[in-house]
């Protein structure tokens, strides 16, 4: 999954275990869902941490939605569902792996 290095300027909030934003394990770091963005700490500043390509999660039969039991986080213009260490988003009849 490609990740773009896009700084989130003027982000003065320090994310961490007690900040009340959802933390999501993403490879070798933790992303924090905040204001519809995913933020990660990088070299003393905060970056946007967004996938750079479309990755379909094949074989995902579970239907996410209200009451499915998986945490939902706002991500831009849609909702991601945290499931088995992945963020799943509905996309054109299938689930994407974010």
N, C-alpha and C positions, 0 to 999 in steps of 0.2 A: 504494500500500500504506500503510494507516494505521499509524502508530507511536504507541504510548502513551508518555507521559512518566512512567515509574515508576522512581523512584530505587531503587538497590540499596544500602540502608544498611549501614554497617559493612563495606564491601568495601575492604579495605586493600591488596589485591594490585594492583600496577600492571601492566596488560597492555601488551604491546608486542612487537616482532619477536622478542625473545629469551626470552619468557615460557613457551614450550612449549605454549600453548593455541592452537588453530586460529583464525587470523584469516580473516574472510570479508568481502570488499568488499560493502557494502550501501549503494547510493546514493552519498552524499557522505562516508561514514565507514566505519570498519572495526568489525565486531562480533567479539567473542572468545567462543568456546564454552568455558564453564567451569561445571562442576557441573550440567550439564543446562540451563543458561540461556545467553542471548546478552547480552553486556555491551558497552556502548559508552561512551566517555568523553564527558562533556557538562558544560561549565562547571565543571571542577574536581572532578567526582564521577562515579560510574559509574551508568548507567541500564540497566534491562532494555530490550532492544530486540526487541519481539515484534510480529508482524503483528496487526492489529486486525480483519481480515476474512478470509474464505475466498476464496482465489484459485486456481482450477484452472489447471494448466499444460496447455493443450490441445495436441494433436498431439505429445505426448511418448511415442514408441514404445519408447524404451530402458527396459529393466527393470533397476532398481538392485538391488543386493544384494551379498552377500559375493563378492569377486573381480571386481566389475564395473569396477574401475579408477578409480572416483571416491572421493574421501575421504568417510568417514562420520563424522558428529558426533552425539553424544547431544544430544537436544533434548526435555526433559521426558520424556514417556512413549513416545517414538518415536525413530527415527534419521532425520536429514536427510542427503542426499547432495549434495555440492557439484558442480555441473555447469554449465558455460557461464555462470558468474557468477551462478547462482541456487542456492538451497537447495531441493531437491525432497524431498517427504515423501509416502509412500503414504497414500491416503485413499479408502476406499470404491470401489476398482477403478480409480482414476485417480491421477495425481500432482499434488500441490499445489505452488504456487510460494510459498515462505516468504520 
